[in-house]
Amino acid sequence: MSDLLAAQDSISPLVAVLWVFYPMAALVLIELILRSINDDDDDQDGGKGIRIRQQEMIPATVPSGA
């Protein structure tokens, strides 16, 4: 039983906290690598918006009476 206590005290709190973030950092790194490989940007005009039609304000009909 004393071996278990000695093994438990041998890890520092900093290593224990970092151990939680290692898998998340690996997943984020994999995601960033996969996004850089799959560049699906179909905007060839430099990101400028093109209006299809001018939006006009149309008054809505409101029912009268309650």
Rosetta constraint file for C-alpha pairs under 8 A:
AtomPair CA 1 CA 5 HARMONIC 6.73 0.50
AtomPair CA 2 CA 6 HARMONIC 6.19 0.50
AtomPair CA 3 CA 7 HARMONIC 6.10 0.50
AtomPair CA 4 CA 8 HARMONIC 6.10 0.50
AtomPair CA 5 CA 9 HARMONIC 6.26 0.50
AtomPair CA 6 CA 10 HARMONIC 6.31 0.50
AtomPair CA 7 CA 11 HARMONIC 7.55 0.50
AtomPair CA 11 CA 15 HARMONIC 6.72 0.50
AtomPair CA 11 CA 16 HARMONIC 7.04 0.50
AtomPair CA 12 CA 16 HARMONIC 6.43 0.50
AtomPair CA 13 CA 17 HARMONIC 6.23 0.50
AtomPair CA 14 CA 18 HARMONIC 6.13 0.50
AtomPair CA 15 CA 19 HARMONIC 5.92 0.50
AtomPair CA 16 CA 20 HARMONIC 6.87 0.50
AtomPair CA 17 CA 21 HARMONIC 7.05 0.50
AtomPair CA 18 CA 22 HARMONIC 6.30 0.50
AtomPair CA 19 CA 23 HARMONIC 7.79 0.50
AtomPair CA 20 CA 24 HARMONIC 7.67 0.50
AtomPair CA 21 CA 25 HARMONIC 6.04 0.50
AtomPair CA 22 CA 26 HARMONIC 6.19 0.50
AtomPair CA 23 CA 27 HARMONIC 6.23 0.50
AtomPair CA 24 CA 28 HARMONIC 6.17 0.50
AtomPair CA 25 CA 29 HARMONIC 6.10 0.50
AtomPair CA 26 CA 30 HARMONIC 6.19 0.50
AtomPair CA 27 CA 31 HARMONIC 6.13 0.50
AtomPair CA 28 CA 32 HARMONIC 6.18 0.50
AtomPair CA 29 CA 33 HARMONIC 6.20 0.50
AtomPair CA 30 CA 34 HARMONIC 6.13 0.50
AtomPair CA 31 CA 35 HARMONIC 6.10 0.50
AtomPair CA 32 CA 36 HARMONIC 6.19 0.50
AtomPair CA 33 CA 37 HARMONIC 6.35 0.50
AtomPair CA 34 CA 38 HARMONIC 6.21 0.50
AtomPair CA 35 CA 39 HARMONIC 6.54 0.50
AtomPair CA 43 CA 47 HARMONIC 6.12 0.50
